[in-house]
């Protein structure tokens, strides 16, 4: 590895031709704000476990987490890294901003609509149908932009095929959501739509958390873990089987399950078949990840990759927990704990861990790419202080695991205390992102008389391509 200030660029930084997505940082800012808001709600006792799983308050909490935090995080990351997966430019660097504004506006209306279900704001007409329209428009712009980016690159490389599968799942998730808000807003008497709204919630969750968020995260993690640990790109049959079993699981749950809902049949068989197929996919994925860590060329594992291990462990723990609860006949009692561990241990934990590297990497590319060769430059790792950030990540994962335990043993006060620790840790991690973005920890300056006096200082909320 090159010493600090040497100007020698590690493998993952040799991407000077990459065009930075201008609005990716805006997506990250909005997403992190939603994460903090969701944690504040839980600390205040708003939503589950104080309220029931289907209560409007819980619906608010769930959608702030899944749309505001996880979906915006994933969209922002894909606008930057989907082009990297296929070595092409993003179809449009203008469309992400209106998409973000539409999603945020739709989410706001959705939350107002759920509040109306609690008996508040009854003087207003139901906001749910309008929320469905605006959210659909926002995600349609996201899908159009990413779809037009991926389509010309067919046949897609394997990580991009995971992303494509995730995007199809996003479309299905939004479609289910539109049906739900239309029925809740009392805008239809259609029997098929009423049947879907009454029984298809597991399909909505499977398409969203399983297809859109998890399958996409798996595909992106293959590339990011390999790139950041200098590990060889995975080939062979096993990664293809991971995707094949994941797709089969989605078909079993969503397609076959939808047929069951519309015909009045039981969802038990589609859900059981999908769960088995998903389990096989996750076991194969785990084997791939272990191989990546063992085959890495970078002996010292950076903090982002070390913390990703905790996120992956949370995924494994959630799977084991779900199996154990099912075997004991207590899955319905513990489903909240399983979903919490998946959302905050696996998806949020992986997101925060990878953001720690992504924010530094994109900031380095924006600030030092244009002056490379004209002044000495720091490494990406010189933009962060791992010893300072480590305690926040460790506190975060410990708090998530304690919160999961508190849910399992029905201790809501202990759960709120654990989430308070999560909130403190999240604020600490976000402060690290801000300091990275502001170059607060970079001390390298050029000693060459003809070099620039200072690098371009980045904006917190948007990026400028080094090629601009």
Backbone torsions as a table, in degrees:
resi	resn	phi	psi	omega
1	UNK	NA	143.0	-177.0
2	UNK	-74.3	143.9	176.2
3	UNK	-70.3	160.1	-179.6
4	UNK	-61.4	139.2	176.1
5	UNK	76.3	4.2	-176.4
6	UNK	-78.9	-20.4	-176.0
7	UNK	80.4	-0.4	176.8
8	UNK	-83.8	131.3	-169.8
9	UNK	-105.7	123.2	175.4
10	UNK	-61.1	165.3	-175.3
11	UNK	-54.5	-42.8	-173.6
12	UNK	-71.4	-11.9	-179.3
13	UNK	-97.6	-4.5	-176.6
14	UNK	-85.1	61.1	-178.0
15	UNK	-133.1	44.8	-173.2
16	UNK	-69.0	-15.8	176.7
17	UNK	-84.0	-4.0	-177.9
18	UNK	-70.6	134.1	173.6
19	UNK	-89.1	124.5	179.4
20	UNK	-73.3	136.5	173.6
21	UNK	-72.2	119.9	-171.8
22	UNK	-60.5	-36.8	-170.8
23	UNK	-104.6	8.3	179.5
24	UNK	-59.8	-41.8	179.0
25	UNK	-64.0	-32.7	177.1
26	UNK	-64.6	-42.2	176.3
27	UNK	-61.5	-43.3	-179.9
28	UNK	-62.8	-41.6	179.9
29	UNK	-63.0	-46.8	179.3
30	UNK	-63.6	-41.0	-178.4
31	UNK	-64.9	-46.3	-179.6
32	UNK	-65.3	-34.9	176.2
33	UNK	-62.4	-40.5	178.6
34	UNK	-66.8	-38.3	177.7
35	UNK	-60.8	-47.0	178.4
36	UNK	-61.6	-41.5	179.4
37	UNK	-62.4	-42.9	179.2
38	UNK	-62.3	-41.6	179.9
39	UNK	-67.4	-37.6	176.6
40	UNK	-62.4	-41.6	177.2
41	UNK	-58.3	-46.0	-178.1
42	UNK	-65.8	-39.2	177.4
43	UNK	-62.1	-37.2	-179.3
44	UNK	-77.9	-4.2	-179.6
45	UNK	81.4	23.0	-179.7
46	UNK	-92.3	122.2	-178.4
47	UNK	88.3	-167.1	-177.8
48	UNK	-61.7	139.4	8.1
49	UNK	-92.0	-1.7	178.2
50	UNK	-65.3	-38.8	175.2
51	UNK	-105.2	167.0	-179.7
52	UNK	-71.6	166.8	-177.6
53	UNK	-64.1	-29.2	-178.7
54	UNK	-102.4	6.0	-179.3
55	UNK	-68.0	149.8	178.3
56	UNK	-56.4	-36.1	178.9
57	UNK	-62.8	-39.6	177.4
58	UNK	-68.3	-37.4	176.4
59	UNK	-60.6	-38.9	176.5
60	UNK	-61.5	-50.1	-179.6
61	UNK	-59.9	-44.8	-178.0
62	UNK	-62.1	-43.4	-174.7
63	UNK	-79.7	-27.3	169.7
64	UNK	-62.1	-38.8	-179.5
65	UNK	-73.3	-49.5	-172.1
66	UNK	-79.4	-37.7	178.6
67	UNK	-90.4	-54.3	-174.7
68	UNK	-65.3	-41.8	-176.7
69	UNK	-95.1	-66.3	-168.8
70	UNK	-71.4	-42.7	-177.9
71	UNK	-70.1	-41.8	177.8
72	UNK	-66.6	-37.2	174.9
73	UNK	-59.6	-47.0	-177.5
74	UNK	-66.8	-41.7	179.3
75	UNK	-62.7	-45.9	179.0
76	UNK	-60.1	-42.1	179.1
77	UNK	-66.0	-39.8	-177.9
78	UNK	-68.9	-35.0	177.3
79	UNK	-61.0	-28.2	177.6
80	UNK	-89.1	-42.5	-168.1
81	UNK	-101.7	-19.7	174.5
82	UNK	-58.5	-43.1	175.3
83	UNK	-61.5	-33.9	179.0
84	UNK	-65.3	-37.0	-178.4
85	UNK	-62.9	-28.2	-175.7
86	UNK	-118.3	5.4	178.3
87	UNK	56.1	45.1	176.2
88	UNK	-136.9	162.1	176.5
89	UNK	-76.5	155.1	171.3
90	UNK	-62.2	139.3	-177.3
91	UNK	-54.6	-46.9	178.2
92	UNK	-143.2	129.8	175.2
93	UNK	-94.0	2.6	177.4
94	UNK	-93.4	-36.7	-174.9
95	UNK	-64.2	-30.2	-179.0
96	UNK	-57.8	-33.0	-179.0
97	UNK	-67.7	-52.8	176.5
98	UNK	-61.4	-32.9	176.3
99	UNK	-61.8	-44.3	179.1
100	UNK	-61.7	-45.7	-178.8
101	UNK	-64.3	-39.6	178.3
102	UNK	-65.4	-43.9	-179.7
103	UNK	-63.9	-43.2	179.8
104	UNK	-65.0	-41.7	178.3
105	UNK	-65.4	-43.2	178.5
106	UNK	-63.4	-40.1	178.3
107	UNK	-63.9	-42.9	178.7
108	UNK	-59.5	-44.2	177.9
109	UNK	-66.0	-36.2	178.0
110	UNK	-62.1	-42.9	179.8
111	UNK	-66.2	-38.6	175.8
112	UNK	-62.6	-42.0	178.5
113	UNK	-61.1	-41.2	177.7
114	UNK	-67.0	-37.2	176.0
115	UNK	-60.8	-37.3	178.5
116	UNK	-62.3	-31.4	178.4
117	UNK	-67.5	-18.7	178.1
118	UNK	-84.0	-5.3	-177.0
119	UNK	99.6	-1.1	176.1
120	UNK	-89.6	158.1	175.7
121	UNK	54.9	37.7	-176.2
122	UNK	-71.2	-16.5	-179.7
123	UNK	-71.1	-19.6	-178.4
124	UNK	-90.3	150.6	170.5
125	UNK	-66.2	157.8	-178.0
126	UNK	-59.7	129.9	179.8
127	UNK	-87.6	-7.3	-173.4
128	UNK	-63.0	-47.1	179.2
129	UNK	-60.9	-42.5	178.3
130	UNK	-64.5	-38.2	177.2
131	UNK	-60.4	-42.3	178.9
132	UNK	-61.4	-40.7	-179.7
133	UNK	-65.1	-47.0	-175.3
134	UNK	-71.8	-41.3	176.2
135	UNK	-61.5	-42.6	178.6
136	UNK	-60.8	-41.2	179.3
137	UNK	-63.6	-42.6	179.6
138	UNK	-62.6	-48.0	-179.6
139	UNK	-71.4	-27.6	175.3
140	UNK	-63.9	-38.2	177.2
141	UNK	-65.8	-41.2	176.1
142	UNK	-59.4	-49.0	-178.1
143	UNK	-64.2	-40.7	178.5
144	UNK	-61.6	-47.0	-176.6
145	UNK	-65.1	-47.1	-179.4
146	UNK	-72.8	-36.1	177.3
147	UNK	-63.5	-43.8	178.7
148	UNK	-68.7	-23.6	175.8
149	UNK	-73.2	-43.7	-174.8
150	UNK	-80.2	-34.0	-170.2
151	UNK	-56.5	-45.7	-178.0
152	UNK	-67.7	-13.7	-175.5
153	UNK	-90.8	8.3	179.2
154	UNK	-63.7	142.9	-3.9
155	UNK	-72.2	135.1	-173.1
156	UNK	-74.4	144.4	168.9
157	UNK	-64.1	159.8	-169.8
158	UNK	-57.0	-48.5	179.6
159	UNK	-57.9	-36.0	178.8
160	UNK	-69.3	-27.4	176.8
161	UNK	-68.7	-34.9	172.5
162	UNK	-60.9	-44.6	-180.0
163	UNK	-61.9	-44.1	179.3
164	UNK	-60.7	-40.9	177.0
165	UNK	-63.5	-40.7	176.9
166	UNK	-62.8	-38.1	-179.9
167	UNK	-67.8	-39.3	174.9
168	UNK	-61.5	-41.0	178.5
169	UNK	-64.5	-36.8	176.3
170	UNK	-61.0	-44.3	178.7
171	UNK	-59.4	-42.5	179.1
172	UNK	-66.9	-39.7	178.6
173	UNK	-61.1	-45.2	179.2
174	UNK	-64.4	-40.5	179.6
175	UNK	-60.9	-45.9	176.1
176	UNK	-60.4	-43.3	-179.6
177	UNK	-60.6	-39.1	178.0
178	UNK	-62.3	-41.1	177.7
179	UNK	-61.7	-45.5	-178.3
180	UNK	-60.5	-48.9	-175.8
181	UNK	-70.8	-29.3	176.8
182	UNK	-65.7	-42.6	179.3
183	UNK	-71.0	-45.1	179.3
184	UNK	-62.7	-32.5	177.5
185	UNK	-81.9	3.9	176.7
186	UNK	57.1	46.6	-178.6
187	UNK	-107.3	6.0	-178.1
188	UNK	-153.7	150.7	171.8
189	UNK	-118.8	15.4	-178.9
190	UNK	-63.1	125.2	-179.0
191	UNK	-62.4	-43.6	176.7
192	UNK	-60.2	-40.9	179.5
193	UNK	-67.9	-38.2	176.6
194	UNK	-64.8	-37.8	178.0
195	UNK	-65.2	-43.0	179.4
196	UNK	-63.9	-45.8	-179.6
197	UNK	-62.9	-29.9	-177.1
198	UNK	-81.4	-27.0	-170.6
199	UNK	-132.3	-9.1	-170.0
200	UNK	-96.1	13.1	178.4
201	UNK	-56.7	-42.2	177.0
202	UNK	-59.8	-31.2	178.9
203	UNK	-71.4	-39.9	176.6
204	UNK	-60.6	-44.8	-179.9
205	UNK	-67.0	-43.0	-179.3
206	UNK	-63.5	-43.3	179.3
207	UNK	-66.4	-36.9	-177.3
208	UNK	-78.1	-62.1	-176.8
209	UNK	-74.6	-41.9	-177.8
210	UNK	-78.1	-49.0	-175.0
211	UNK	-84.7	-62.0	-175.6
212	UNK	-64.2	-54.1	-171.9
213	UNK	-82.8	-48.1	-174.4
214	UNK	-76.3	-47.0	-179.4
215	UNK	-62.1	-41.0	177.6
216	UNK	-65.0	-43.4	179.1
217	UNK	-61.5	-39.4	178.2
218	UNK	-61.2	-47.8	-178.9
219	UNK	-62.7	-44.6	179.9
220	UNK	-67.4	-36.7	-178.5
221	UNK	-64.6	-33.7	176.3
222	UNK	-54.3	-47.8	-177.1
223	UNK	-75.2	-43.9	-175.1
224	UNK	-68.6	-42.6	179.1
225	UNK	-63.6	-42.0	178.2
226	UNK	-63.3	-43.2	-177.2
227	UNK	-68.1	-45.8	-174.3
228	UNK	-78.5	-19.9	177.4
229	UNK	-104.4	4.1	-177.0
230	UNK	55.4	45.4	177.1
231	UNK	-99.9	152.9	178.4
232	UNK	-66.1	144.4	176.0
233	UNK	-61.5	136.0	-177.8
234	UNK	-75.6	133.9	174.2
235	UNK	-129.1	-164.0	178.1
236	UNK	84.6	-169.1	-171.1
237	UNK	-82.1	-30.0	-169.7
238	UNK	-63.8	-47.3	177.5
239	UNK	-60.6	-34.2	177.7
240	UNK	-66.2	-36.7	177.6
241	UNK	-68.2	-34.8	175.8
242	UNK	-56.3	-48.2	179.9
243	UNK	-67.6	-42.1	-178.1
244	UNK	-61.8	-44.3	179.3
245	UNK	-69.5	-35.2	177.2
246	UNK	-63.8	-43.9	178.6
247	UNK	-65.1	-40.3	178.2
248	UNK	-63.4	-38.4	178.3
249	UNK	-63.5	-41.8	179.9
250	UNK	-66.2	-40.9	177.8
251	UNK	-62.0	-44.9	-178.6
252	UNK	-61.5	-44.4	-175.8
253	UNK	-78.8	-51.6	-171.3
254	UNK	-79.7	-53.2	-176.0
255	UNK	-72.0	-54.4	-179.7
256	UNK	-66.8	-39.1	178.7
257	UNK	-62.7	-39.4	178.1
258	UNK	-63.8	-40.8	175.8
259	UNK	-60.0	-39.4	178.9
260	UNK	-65.1	-42.1	179.6
261	UNK	-61.5	-44.9	-175.5
262	UNK	-71.9	-24.0	179.0
263	UNK	-99.5	-1.4	179.7
264	UNK	79.9	12.9	179.7
265	UNK	-82.5	169.4	-179.8
266	UNK	-74.0	145.1	175.8
267	UNK	-86.2	-3.3	-172.7
268	UNK	-58.2	-49.1	-176.2
269	UNK	-66.9	-47.9	176.8
270	UNK	-58.8	-41.0	-179.6
271	UNK	-68.1	-39.6	178.7
272	UNK	-66.3	-46.0	179.1
273	UNK	-62.3	-44.2	179.2
274	UNK	-63.0	-38.6	179.4
275	UNK	-64.0	-41.5	179.3
276	UNK	-65.1	-45.2	179.2
277	UNK	-63.4	-41.1	178.8
278	UNK	-64.9	-38.3	178.8
279	UNK	-62.0	-43.6	178.1
280	UNK	-61.2	-44.0	179.4
281	UNK	-59.6	-43.9	-177.7
282	UNK	-68.9	-36.1	177.1
283	UNK	-63.8	-43.7	178.3
284	UNK	-65.3	-39.0	177.2
285	UNK	-62.7	-42.0	177.6
286	UNK	-60.1	-40.6	177.5
287	UNK	-63.0	-38.9	177.7
288	UNK	-64.2	-43.2	-178.2
289	UNK	-65.8	-40.9	176.1
290	UNK	-59.5	-41.9	177.8
291	UNK	-62.0	-41.6	179.7
292	UNK	-60.7	-44.9	-179.8
293	UNK	-65.4	-37.3	-179.0
294	UNK	-74.6	-30.6	-175.2
295	UNK	-91.8	1.5	-176.3
296	UNK	-63.3	148.1	175.8
297	UNK	-91.0	-22.1	177.8
298	UNK	-84.0	107.9	-175.8
299	UNK	-66.0	-43.7	179.3
300	UNK	-81.9	122.0	-179.3
301	UNK	-87.5	121.9	179.3
302	UNK	-67.6	163.9	-172.6
303	UNK	-59.2	-39.6	-177.6
304	UNK	-61.3	-39.1	-179.6
305	UNK	-76.7	-31.7	176.5
306	UNK	-68.0	-41.6	179.7
307	UNK	-71.9	-27.2	174.4
308	UNK	-60.9	-30.3	176.9
309	UNK	-60.1	-40.7	179.1
310	UNK	-66.0	-37.5	177.2
311	UNK	-65.4	-43.6	178.6
312	UNK	-65.3	-36.9	176.0
313	UNK	-64.4	-35.4	177.7
314	UNK	-66.0	-38.7	175.9
315	UNK	-61.3	-47.3	179.2
316	UNK	-61.6	-41.7	179.6
317	UNK	-64.3	-38.3	179.1
318	UNK	-64.7	-39.4	178.5
319	UNK	-65.2	-47.0	179.4
320	UNK	-61.8	-42.2	179.7
321	UNK	-62.2	-43.8	179.7
322	UNK	-62.3	-41.3	179.1
323	UNK	-65.0	-43.7	-178.9
324	UNK	-64.6	-43.7	179.5
325	UNK	-63.6	-38.8	178.1
326	UNK	-64.5	-43.6	-179.9
327	UNK	-63.5	-31.7	-179.6
328	UNK	-87.7	-2.4	-178.2
329	UNK	71.6	24.8	-176.7
330	UNK	-121.0	22.0	-175.5
331	UNK	-60.9	-42.5	-179.3
332	UNK	-61.3	-33.8	179.2
333	UNK	-71.7	-31.2	-174.4
334	UNK	-107.5	7.4	-175.4
335	UNK	-63.0	-32.7	178.0
336	UNK	-62.0	-40.6	179.1
337	UNK	-66.8	-39.6	179.5
338	UNK	-63.6	-47.2	-179.4
339	UNK	-64.6	-40.3	178.0
340	UNK	-60.0	-44.7	-179.4
341	UNK	-66.5	-38.1	177.1
342	UNK	-66.8	-45.0	-175.1
343	UNK	-71.4	-43.3	-172.4
344	UNK	-103.1	-28.6	176.7
345	UNK	-82.8	-52.5	-176.9
346	UNK	-79.5	-67.4	-171.7
347	UNK	-70.0	-48.3	-180.0
348	UNK	-69.4	-40.7	179.3
349	UNK	-61.8	-45.2	177.8
350	UNK	-65.2	-40.7	179.7
351	UNK	-60.8	-46.8	179.7
352	UNK	-65.2	-40.8	-179.9
353	UNK	-62.7	-46.1	-179.0
354	UNK	-71.7	-33.2	176.6
355	UNK	-60.6	-33.8	-179.5
356	UNK	-58.2	-38.5	177.8
357	UNK	-84.5	-40.2	-175.2
358	UNK	-63.6	-44.7	-179.8
359	UNK	-61.3	-43.1	178.2
360	UNK	-65.5	-43.4	-177.7
361	UNK	-63.9	-46.9	-179.3
362	UNK	-69.2	-35.0	177.0
363	UNK	-66.7	-42.3	176.5
364	UNK	-60.2	-45.3	-178.1
365	UNK	-62.7	-40.7	-179.0
366	UNK	-70.7	-39.7	-172.6
367	UNK	-88.2	-40.0	-171.4
368	UNK	-106.5	-15.7	175.4
369	UNK	-56.7	-47.0	-177.7
370	UNK	-66.2	-23.1	-175.4
371	UNK	-108.5	7.2	-179.8
372	UNK	-62.1	129.3	-177.5
373	UNK	94.7	-15.4	178.9
374	UNK	-107.7	-12.2	177.2
375	UNK	-157.1	157.9	175.4
376	UNK	-68.0	141.1	-176.4
377	UNK	-124.9	148.4	175.9
378	UNK	-76.6	167.7	170.3
379	UNK	-79.3	166.6	174.2
380	UNK	-56.9	-41.4	-177.2
381	UNK	-66.0	-19.1	178.8
382	UNK	-76.3	-7.7	177.2
383	UNK	-85.8	-7.9	-176.8
384	UNK	-127.6	163.2	175.0
385	UNK	-124.7	96.3	-172.8
386	UNK	-64.5	-36.4	-178.3
387	UNK	-63.0	-29.8	179.7
388	UNK	-80.1	-36.4	-177.0
389	UNK	-80.2	-25.5	-172.8
390	UNK	-56.2	-42.0	-175.5
391	UNK	-64.1	-33.0	179.7
392	UNK	-69.7	-40.9	178.0
393	UNK	-65.5	-43.7	179.7
394	UNK	-63.0	-41.4	177.7
395	UNK	-63.0	-40.0	-178.7
396	UNK	-60.7	-52.8	-176.7
397	UNK	-66.8	-38.7	177.0
398	UNK	-60.7	-42.3	-179.3
399	UNK	-65.8	-39.9	178.0
400	UNK	-60.9	-45.4	-178.0
401	UNK	-66.5	-39.5	177.1
402	UNK	-67.4	-37.3	176.8
403	UNK	-63.4	-39.6	176.8
404	UNK	-62.1	-44.2	178.3
405	UNK	-62.0	-40.7	179.9
406	UNK	-62.9	-37.8	176.8
407	UNK	-66.3	-39.2	-178.4
408	UNK	-64.8	-34.9	-177.9
409	UNK	-101.3	13.2	174.4
410	UNK	56.2	55.7	177.4
411	UNK	-120.9	83.4	-174.8
412	UNK	-62.6	-33.8	179.2
413	UNK	-66.8	-45.1	177.3
414	UNK	-61.8	-35.9	177.5
415	UNK	-62.1	-44.4	-179.2
416	UNK	-65.8	-36.0	176.4
417	UNK	-64.7	-43.5	178.9
418	UNK	-62.2	-41.8	-179.8
419	UNK	-68.8	-31.2	174.8
420	UNK	-60.9	-39.7	175.4
421	UNK	-66.1	-39.1	174.6
422	UNK	-58.5	-44.0	-179.3
423	UNK	-62.0	-45.4	178.1
424	UNK	-60.8	-42.7	179.8
425	UNK	-65.5	-41.2	-179.9
426	UNK	-62.6	-44.3	177.9
427	UNK	-61.4	-39.0	177.1
428	UNK	-63.5	-43.0	178.9
429	UNK	-64.7	-43.5	179.5
430	UNK	-62.1	-37.4	177.5
431	UNK	-62.8	-32.7	175.5
432	UNK	-65.7	-40.9	177.3
433	UNK	-60.9	-42.7	-178.6
434	UNK	-64.3	-43.6	-179.9
435	UNK	-65.1	-36.2	175.4
436	UNK	-63.2	-46.6	-177.9
437	UNK	-63.3	-32.6	-179.8
438	UNK	-87.3	2.4	-178.6
439	UNK	58.2	32.8	-174.7
440	UNK	-65.0	-27.1	-174.6
441	UNK	-104.8	9.0	-179.9
442	UNK	-93.9	123.1	-179.1
443	UNK	-112.6	-4.7	-177.1
444	UNK	-71.4	132.4	175.0
445	UNK	-135.1	153.9	-177.1
446	UNK	-73.0	140.4	174.1
447	UNK	-103.5	2.5	-178.6
448	UNK	-88.2	131.5	-173.3
449	UNK	-63.7	-26.8	-176.6
450	UNK	-99.1	7.7	-178.6
451	UNK	-84.0	160.2	177.7
452	UNK	-59.6	146.4	179.5
453	UNK	-67.7	-31.4	-178.9
454	UNK	-155.1	153.3	176.9
455	UNK	-78.9	165.7	174.1
456	UNK	-63.7	125.9	178.7
457	UNK	-85.9	125.0	-174.2
458	UNK	-76.8	155.8	171.9
459	UNK	-84.0	149.2	-179.2
460	UNK	-66.2	-33.6	-168.4
461	UNK	-104.3	-8.8	176.9
462	UNK	-153.1	165.7	-175.5
463	UNK	-118.0	158.3	173.2
464	UNK	-120.7	128.1	-178.2
465	UNK	-63.1	140.2	177.3
466	UNK	-62.7	-16.3	179.5
467	UNK	-84.4	-11.0	-177.9
468	UNK	-80.7	NA	NA
